[in-house]
Amino acid sequence: MFKMIILGIETSCDETGIAIYDSLNGLICEYTYSQKIHYFYGGTVPELASNDHLKKIFKLIFFTLKIKKILLRDIDLISYTIGPGLKNSLFIGIIVSKALSFALGIPSLGVNHLKAHITISFLFNKKITFPSLVLFLSGAHTFLIEMNDFDNFFILGETLDDSIGETFDKIARCLKIIPSNGKSLEFFSRKNFLFSNLGYFNSCYSSSNLNFSFSGIKSSVIRYISKLKIITFNDKCNVSYNFQTTLIRLICNKCLNLFLSKKYKCLLLSGGVASNFYLRKALKNYSYIFNVTFCTQPIKYCTDNGAMISFLGCFYFNKNIFDKNFNIIVKPNIRLNL
């Protein structure tokens, strides 16, 4: 492998991620800007997201380069997110990448956002073996995946309705937690000292297949919340704790049969929801019991970031895969195995 400097650009949703990756020395520097404007809208507003990307992206690129005194002319490859994600947000990252590629006379490469989330774990874990079981949990996706190689995925199961991250966000909104996201709900769950069982989760464990369904538990929790005359701080903590515990037990049970098969020696946890402390702890303990190696990335790299884009871009470029022209192609609905 020869020395190469890769600029990674991530703009799939409401975070602008920029990173510089050295093919020989690893990640040099990275910076992620998270848009706060969406907090009071109960979710990401696509138009606001793309406008904010446009306003900030060049400033963030030059700021990240300046951290390590790297010049634009030092860049050998630009790797960007081609999808999935919000169409207009993706478009901003792609058009900036293509413009820089043309101006600097260097190649560019579009990578799959989902694959980047999974493969970033290889940057921090040297013990990942194949076949691995991948648990991908994010705001838009929920997958159980068999990974047979760095770029070989087979989906074993996925959500039939809401994603796990979306379910977290909806319950947070119903509890009037601001900002309404899984991270805030996890915070309230940590404050629960009553540990009272609200009794709405037992029916969630009956499914024996590998697909997920969160609509039942979501509806049960919403019905419980609707009966509360006033949502107190203790109510927020209690519901958050019981709801979160329910989902974690459901996820662990889905992994149980796969662990028992003894086919997989490694469990790889990826996606934004992978930052949940209780989920990481539960899966790590489960993995230990069944003699499975548990691997994940540091919490700061669970959410969208440029590091994962630059890292995967380096892998593909070493296989002589890159854009052959300057056409603008956006793939907001691209699947994992494409």
LINMO-V387144 format. One line per field, one symbol per residue. burial: # if it has 16 or more other ideal C-beta (glycine too) atoms within 10 Angstrom, else .. A space follows every 10 residues. Layout:
burial = ???
//
This chain:
burial = ...####### ########## ###...#### ###.#..#.. ...###..## ####.##..# #..##....# ....###### ######.### ####.###.# #..#.##### ########## ###....#.. ########## #######... ..#.#####. .######### #####.#..# ######.##. .#.......# #..#..#... .###..##.# #..##..... .....##### ########.# ##.##..##. ...####### ######..## .##..##... .######... ########## #######... .##......# ##.#.#..
//
